[in-house]
Amino acid sequence: MTDLSLTPAVATVLFVIACLAGYRYRSVWKAEGPRSQLWLFGLIAAVSLLTLGFLPVTGG
């Protein structure tokens, strides 16, 4: 059985990606930009945060 877990470095990168995607989502939303960009940035942020929420982070 494979052990699905994140290293601290990967978790940090995912967190930064989620923050940047969320920021872009909000910028496009406020500017009433294209819906395709809203979906793209929203899905990237959602997948990143769900991954961080449901996969454990291994120490060290």
N, C-alpha and C positions, 0 to 999 in steps of 0.2 A: 504494500500500500504506500502511495506517495504521501509525503508530509507537505501539505500546502501551508507555507508560512512566508512572511516577508522579513527581509533583513532591515535593520534600521535605516540603511542608506536608501533602499528601494522605497520604504515607507515615506521617507523625507521627500524623495523625488515625486512620488505620487501626490503628496500633500501640496507641494509647490505647483504641480500641474493642475490640481483641483482649484487652487486659489486663483491662478492665472486664468483658467477657463471660466471660473465664476465671475471674475472681474470683466472679462470680455463679454460674457453673457449679459451682464448688467449694462455695459456700455452700449451694446447693440440694442438692447431692450429700450433704454432711455432715448436713443436716437431713432427709434422705430425703424430699425434696419430690416434686412431680409429675414424671413422666417427660417430659411435654411441655415443661416448662421446661428440663430437662436437654438435650433435643434442640435447643431453640431457642438457648440460650446456647452450646452446644457447636458448632453449625453456624455461628453468627456468629463465634466465635473461630477456627474452622477455616478458614472462607472468608477472613477477614482475614489470617491468618498465611500461607495459601497464596498469596494475592495478593501479599503482601510478599515471599514467597520466590521467586516466579517472574516478577515484573515488575521490570524495572530502574528505579532511581531516577535521574532526570536531575539533573545539577548545576545549581544556580542557579535 
